[in-house]
């Protein structure tokens, strides 16, 4: 996709995790995993903490959470 149309960066993935939109985060990860490899160590740590903390929330979406853990 042309960057003029949609410019993806890791902050969008982190925002999806922050908003507890695990289905959207899984979709973003699936489509943009190569871009997510360029995340800073702080962003990676934030993502890991958000995914691990998601298991304490009783909001369903277990299949998407499991996908993100893999």
C-alpha positions in Angstrom: 0.0 0.0 0.0 1.2 3.5 -0.8 2.5 5.4 2.2 0.6 8.4 1.1 -2.6 6.4 1.7 -1.7 4.8 5.0 1.5 5.1 6.9 1.7 2.4 9.6 3.9 2.7 12.6 4.2 0.8 15.8 2.3 3.4 17.9 -0.9 2.3 16.1 -0.4 -1.3 17.3 0.3 -0.1 20.9 -2.8 2.1 20.8 -4.9 -0.9 19.8 -3.5 -2.8 22.8 -4.1 0.1 25.1 -7.7 0.4 24.0 -8.2 -3.4 24.6 -8.9 -4.0 20.9 -7.1 -7.3 20.7 -8.8 -8.3 17.5 -7.6 -5.2 15.8 -4.1 -5.6 17.3 -3.9 -9.2 16.0 -4.9 -8.0 12.6 -2.3 -5.2 12.6 0.3 -7.7 13.7 -0.6 -10.1 11.0 -0.5 -7.5 8.3 2.5 -5.4 9.5 4.7 -7.8 11.4 7.7 -6.7 9.3 7.3 -3.1 10.3 6.8 -4.0 13.9 10.3 -5.5 14.0 11.6 -1.9 13.9 9.9 -1.0 17.2 12.1 0.4 20.0 12.9 -1.8 23.0 10.6 0.4 25.1 7.7 -0.2 22.7 8.3 -3.9 22.6 8.3 -4.0 26.4 5.0 -2.0 26.5 3.4 -4.4 24.0 4.5 -7.4 26.0 3.2 -6.0 29.2 -0.2 -5.1 27.6 -0.6 -8.6 26.2 0.3 -10.3 29.4 -2.0 -7.9 31.4 -4.8 -8.7 29.0 -5.2 -12.2 30.4 -6.3 -10.6 33.7 -9.2 -8.9 32.0 -12.4 -10.8 31.5 -13.4 -9.4 28.2 -13.2 -12.5 26.0 -11.2 -12.4 22.8 -9.0 -15.2 24.1 -8.2 -16.5 20.6 -6.8 -13.1 19.6 -4.8 -12.8 22.9 -3.3 -16.2 22.3 -2.4 -15.2 18.8 -0.6 -12.1 20.1 1.3 -14.2 22.7 2.7 -16.5 20.0 
